[in-house]
């Protein structure tokens, strides 16, 4: 199997059509496979997690979000210690190996089928931690491999790999969960994570060529929080994520309440969530391959950061006027598809301009602790709203305001990033002319 080598400016007719240079194809293929395996593994588990949340009780979801946040805070120092003390070739396999071992342990526990009152919430919390950590580490690694220019051309294709995996995962769950049971799906998920681990090993030489020798990053284990607090740009990214999480939590709680009322059977709920996930990812994949690259290369990150919030705001305005379950489900699909196809590639490309410690530590802090902290706060607020039986139309008005603020902050982040790139280009041109 050929090793991965760094990209050159070589362009063929195919490269002009796809935006992919000949020497980028191997790294792109492994990155595509990596993200496919990762999100297929998570896609298998997500419907199970949603079903566990409903089984545990919609009125107790805020406690699950609280537990997830606490676990995130406990995991941050451990991850920081790994990143500080070990090279990429060590800490990346360790992170994925840990989650594979956890899946094997859950497989054994679910096979025994005892102590489910504890196992059900534990599984929900674990999947919530697993998802954010492995995806955050994935994009950190991608920013070690690709430049800002390459990110604009290639991140849409790489994200499409994840979407294909996210399509396959819930489809497999919907097809198999009632035939083979939950434990066997965990084994399949562990096997897919092993495929992601293999892709990491193939991509490590490329990262070394791109960023230099593979050395431990150093610094303190809690540097992620310090870096975010010290950087106005990173604080803007964190704010952008918090607004996304707020909209996400509003939709999540309303959907969970509707599903709890509509389905009494555990497998039926899991199959429903799998079908929703399939619809989200079916809408996403063509956008990622075609629209994302065109918008990123021609207009930068700003339109991608604004478009999804504006669409969601429109949906909330419609929902306030006509509050129906079908419309709520449609907004959920548009919201999540917009995140995967537009916001995620744009937001991840922002990290190609920061230093390596920020890429791994600050990004992980934003993607995990801040994300789940937002879940925690919004979860308790939504629990109060559900307890007070606030009508869906009034909840939609709150969502409308949040989505509008989210779009405005997306514009601010995009402009800040574009101004930085323009300034960097001016400095580079001046140095070239003066040499």
Number of C-alpha atoms within 10 A of each C-alpha: 4 6 11 20 18 16 20 10 10 11 14 13 10 11 15 10 9 15 20 21 21 16 17 21 16 19 25 23 15 21 28 25 21 28 28 28 29 29 29 28 29 28 27 29 27 25 26 29 23 20 27 21 22 22 18 18 16 18 17 16 22 22 16 21 23 19 19 26 25 16 18 25 17 12 15 22 16 13 20 23 17 21 23 22 17 16 16 22 17 14 18 21 16 15 17 22 15 11 19 20 12 17 23 15 14 19 19 15 15 18 13 11 11 10 10 14 10 10 16 19 22 18 20 25 24 20 20 23 20 20 18 19 23 21 19 22 20 19 25 23 21 24 28 23 25 24 18 16 12 19 25 24 21 29 30 29 29 24 26 27 28 27 30 22 27 29 27 21 31 33 20 17 26 21 13 16 21 14 10 11 14 20 19 17 22 25 19 18 24 25 16 24 27 20 18 25 21 15 20 22 14 19 24 21 20 20 23 18 16 17 14 11 11 16 13 17 18 16 15 15 18 18 21 24 19 14 18 21 14 10 12 11 16 21 16 17 22 21 19 21 20 22 22 23 19 22 24 17 21 22 20 16 21 19 15 20 15 14 19 17 8 11 14 12 11 15 18 17 22 25 22 19 23 28 17 17 23 24 18 23 25 17 19 26 24 16 19 25 20 14 15 27 25 16 19 24 16 9 12 19 28 24 19 27 28 23 18 26 29 18 18 26 26 16 23 26 19 19 24 20 13 14 18 13 15 10 15 21 17 15 21 23 22 20 22 21 24 25 21 25 28 28 26 17 28 27 22 19 26 21 25 23 15 14 12 17 19 23 24 25 30 27 26 26 27 24 20 27 25 22 23 27 21 20 25 23 16 22 25 17 15 25 19 14 15 18 10 9 9 12 12 17 18 15 20 25 18 15 24 24 14 18 26 19 16 26 26 16 21 29 19 17 25 23 15 15 19 16 12 13 14 12 12 12 12 12 12 12 12 11 10 9 8 7 6
